[in-house]
Amino acid sequence: MEAVVFDFDGLIVDTESVWYDAFRQVFRNLDYGLTIDEFALCIGTSDDVLFEHLKKNVSFTKEAVIKEAESIYKDRLQGLKLRDGVLEYISSAKKLGLKIGLASSSNRNWVEGFLERFEIKDYFDVIKTADDVVNIKPDPELYLAAIKDLGAAPERIIAFEDSQNGLRAALAAGLNVVVVPNKVTGHLNFEGHKLRLNSMADLPLEDLILSISSSGEKLIRG
């Protein structure tokens, strides 16, 4: 393996669970119970997918929902932290001489704000966000752009994802995908990945690379 590429939201920092709680509270006020399966439609891609679905079931104004959800979300921002094992993985990747990339459907200011807050931005050789492409996940464009700048063959790159949309994008780009679901995506069915972990703390990066390199079979830990 020559490189690793990480998703951001829900994988490096579990922003997705906080967003789900915020949106669920907003729609509860509209007498609608937003399910995890519904919210999962937009994880790893645009919120527009979720709103188009919900229009069939409940009356709301998109701008008002976003404003209220953002207000709730901002109150909980300070409680966010890196997911277990993330720092160890990027540190190990650097020590192993692997190139490190990031591919996120969010905008650059959002992503880099968190990377700077947690003092991990300098670990990444390549950062691709929604600002760099026309199409976000599940389209593979983000990953293809990252692959190009990393200068490594897809089969020699491991991608880490927490969502179905992200998984589809990484697979379409020809990458080896490791799924690390969060509280919101943990119940979803994932297909085509090489390995599934509860968290990056489950397995050292060196062992993960060995497992993927030595076996074409899908492995499950935890």
C-alpha positions as CSV (number, residue, x, y, z in Angstrom):
1,M,0.0,0.0,0.0
2,E,1.2,3.5,-0.9
3,A,-1.5,5.8,0.5
4,V,-4.6,6.1,2.7
5,V,-7.6,8.5,2.1
6,F,-10.0,9.5,4.8
7,D,-13.6,10.8,4.6
8,F,-14.2,13.5,7.1
9,D,-17.7,14.0,8.5
10,G,-18.8,11.0,10.6
11,L,-15.4,9.3,10.3
12,I,-12.7,11.6,11.6
13,V,-15.2,13.6,13.8
14,D,-18.7,12.2,14.4
15,T,-20.5,15.3,13.2
16,E,-23.2,13.1,11.6
17,S,-24.7,11.9,14.9
18,V,-24.9,15.5,16.2
19,W,-26.5,16.6,12.9
20,Y,-29.0,13.8,13.1
21,D,-30.0,14.8,16.7
22,A,-30.4,18.4,15.6
23,F,-32.5,17.6,12.5
24,R,-34.6,15.1,14.5
25,Q,-35.4,17.8,17.1
26,V,-36.4,20.3,14.4
27,F,-38.7,17.8,12.7
28,R,-40.1,16.6,16.0
29,N,-41.3,20.2,16.5
30,L,-43.1,19.7,13.1
31,D,-44.8,16.6,14.5
32,Y,-42.7,14.3,12.3
33,G,-40.4,11.6,13.5
34,L,-37.2,11.7,11.4
35,T,-35.7,8.2,11.3
36,I,-32.0,7.2,11.0
37,D,-32.7,5.5,7.7
38,E,-34.2,8.7,6.3
39,F,-31.3,10.8,7.6
40,A,-28.8,8.3,6.1
41,L,-29.9,9.3,2.7
42,C,-27.9,12.5,3.0
43,I,-24.9,11.2,4.9
44,G,-21.8,11.6,2.7
45,T,-23.6,13.7,0.2
46,S,-25.9,16.8,0.0
47,D,-28.7,17.6,2.4
48,D,-30.9,18.2,-0.7
49,V,-31.4,14.4,-1.0
50,L,-32.9,14.3,2.5
51,F,-35.1,17.4,1.9
52,E,-36.5,16.0,-1.4
53,H,-37.5,12.8,0.4
54,L,-39.1,14.6,3.3
55,K,-41.2,16.9,1.1
56,K,-43.3,13.8,0.4
57,N,-44.2,13.4,4.0
58,V,-44.1,16.7,5.8
59,S,-44.6,20.4,5.1
60,F,-41.6,22.6,5.9
61,T,-39.5,25.5,4.7
62,K,-35.9,24.3,3.9
63,E,-34.3,27.6,5.0
64,A,-36.1,27.6,8.3
65,V,-35.2,24.0,9.0
66,I,-31.5,24.5,8.3
67,K,-31.4,27.7,10.4
68,E,-33.0,26.0,13.4
69,A,-30.8,22.8,13.0
70,E,-27.6,24.9,12.7
71,S,-28.6,26.8,15.9
72,I,-29.0,23.5,17.8
73,Y,-25.8,22.1,16.2
74,K,-23.6,25.1,17.1
75,D,-24.6,24.6,20.8
76,R,-23.0,21.2,20.7
77,L,-19.9,21.9,18.6
78,Q,-17.5,22.2,21.5
79,G,-18.3,18.7,22.6
80,L,-17.0,17.1,19.4
81,K,-13.7,15.3,19.4
82,L,-11.7,13.0,17.2
83,R,-13.1,9.5,16.9
84,D,-11.2,6.7,18.7
85,G,-8.1,5.6,16.9
86,V,-8.1,8.5,14.3
87,L,-4.9,10.2,15.6
88,E,-3.2,6.8,15.9
89,Y,-4.0,5.9,12.3
90,I,-2.8,9.1,10.7
91,S,0.3,9.1,12.9
92,S,1.0,5.5,11.9
93,A,0.4,6.3,8.3
94,K,3.0,9.1,8.5
95,K,5.5,6.8,10.2
96,L,5.0,4.1,7.6
97,G,5.8,6.6,4.8
98,L,2.3,6.5,3.3
99,K,0.8,9.4,1.6
100,I,-2.3,10.7,3.4
101,G,-5.4,12.2,1.7
102,L,-8.8,13.4,2.7
103,A,-11.9,13.4,0.5
104,S,-15.0,15.1,1.8
105,S,-18.3,16.2,0.4
106,S,-18.3,19.2,2.8
107,N,-16.8,22.5,1.9
108,R,-13.1,23.4,2.6
109,N,-13.7,25.9,5.3
110,W,-15.8,23.4,7.3
111,V,-13.3,20.6,7.0
112,E,-10.1,22.6,7.5
113,G,-11.6,24.4,10.5
114,F,-11.9,21.1,12.3
115,L,-8.5,19.9,11.1
116,E,-6.9,23.0,12.5
117,R,-8.8,22.8,15.8
118,F,-7.5,19.3,16.4
119,E,-4.1,20.2,15.1
120,I,-4.0,17.4,12.4
121,K,-4.1,19.4,9.2
122,D,-0.4,19.0,8.6
123,Y,-0.7,15.3,8.4
124,F,-2.6,15.4,5.1
125,D,-0.7,15.6,1.8
126,V,-3.9,16.0,-0.2
127,I,-7.3,17.5,0.8
128,K,-10.2,17.4,-1.6
129,T,-13.6,18.9,-0.7
130,A,-16.8,19.9,-2.4
131,D,-15.0,23.2,-3.5
132,D,-12.7,21.1,-5.8
133,V,-15.2,19.1,-7.8
134,V,-18.5,19.4,-9.7
135,N,-20.0,16.2,-8.3
136,I,-19.8,15.1,-4.7
137,K,-20.3,11.5,-3.3
138,P,-21.7,9.0,-4.3
139,D,-20.0,10.2,-7.5
140,P,-16.3,9.1,-7.4
141,E,-15.0,12.5,-8.6
142,L,-13.6,13.5,-5.1
143,Y,-11.7,10.3,-4.9
144,L,-10.4,10.4,-8.4
145,A,-9.1,13.9,-7.8
146,A,-7.4,12.7,-4.6
147,I,-5.9,9.7,-6.4
148,K,-4.4,11.9,-9.1
149,D,-2.7,14.2,-6.6
150,L,-1.5,11.4,-4.4
151,G,0.2,9.9,-7.4
152,A,-0.6,6.3,-6.4
153,A,-2.5,3.5,-8.2
154,P,-6.1,3.0,-6.8
155,E,-5.3,-0.7,-5.9
156,R,-2.5,0.6,-3.6
157,I,-4.8,3.0,-1.7
158,I,-7.0,2.3,1.2
159,A,-10.1,4.5,1.7
160,F,-11.8,4.9,5.1
161,E,-15.6,5.6,5.0
162,D,-18.5,5.7,7.4
163,S,-21.4,6.0,4.9
164,Q,-23.0,4.2,2.0
165,N,-22.7,7.1,-0.3
166,G,-19.0,7.4,0.6
167,L,-18.5,3.6,0.1
168,R,-20.1,3.7,-3.3
169,A,-17.8,6.6,-4.3
170,A,-14.6,5.0,-3.1
171,L,-15.5,1.6,-4.8
172,A,-16.3,3.4,-8.1
173,A,-12.8,4.9,-7.9
174,G,-11.3,1.5,-7.6
175,L,-10.1,1.8,-4.0
176,N,-9.8,-0.7,-1.1
177,V,-12.4,0.4,1.3
178,V,-12.5,0.0,5.0
179,V,-15.9,0.9,6.6
180,V,-15.9,2.5,10.1
181,P,-19.6,3.3,10.8
182,N,-20.7,5.8,13.5
183,K,-23.7,5.8,15.8
184,V,-26.0,6.8,12.9
185,T,-24.6,4.6,10.2
186,G,-23.8,1.5,12.3
187,H,-27.1,-0.3,11.5
188,L,-26.8,0.2,7.7
189,N,-25.9,-2.6,5.3
190,F,-22.5,-2.1,3.5
191,E,-21.4,-4.2,0.6
192,G,-18.2,-4.4,-1.3
193,H,-15.8,-3.3,1.4
194,K,-12.6,-5.1,2.4
195,L,-13.0,-4.6,6.1
196,R,-15.4,-3.3,8.7
197,L,-14.4,-1.9,12.1
198,N,-16.4,-0.5,15.0
199,S,-13.6,2.1,15.4
200,M,-10.0,2.6,14.3
201,A,-9.0,1.7,17.8
202,D,-10.0,-2.0,17.1
203,L,-7.0,-2.8,14.9
204,P,-3.6,-1.2,14.4
205,L,-3.1,0.3,10.9
206,E,-0.1,-2.0,10.3
207,D,-2.3,-5.1,10.9
208,L,-5.1,-3.7,8.8
209,I,-2.8,-3.1,5.9
210,L,-1.4,-6.7,6.3
211,S,-4.9,-8.1,6.3
212,I,-6.0,-6.3,3.2
213,S,-2.7,-7.0,1.3
214,S,-2.7,-10.7,2.1
215,S,-6.4,-11.5,1.5
216,G,-9.0,-10.5,-1.0
217,E,-11.7,-11.6,1.3
218,K,-13.9,-9.3,3.3
219,L,-13.0,-9.2,7.0
220,I,-15.2,-8.1,9.9
221,R,-13.8,-7.0,13.3
222,G,-16.2,-6.3,16.2
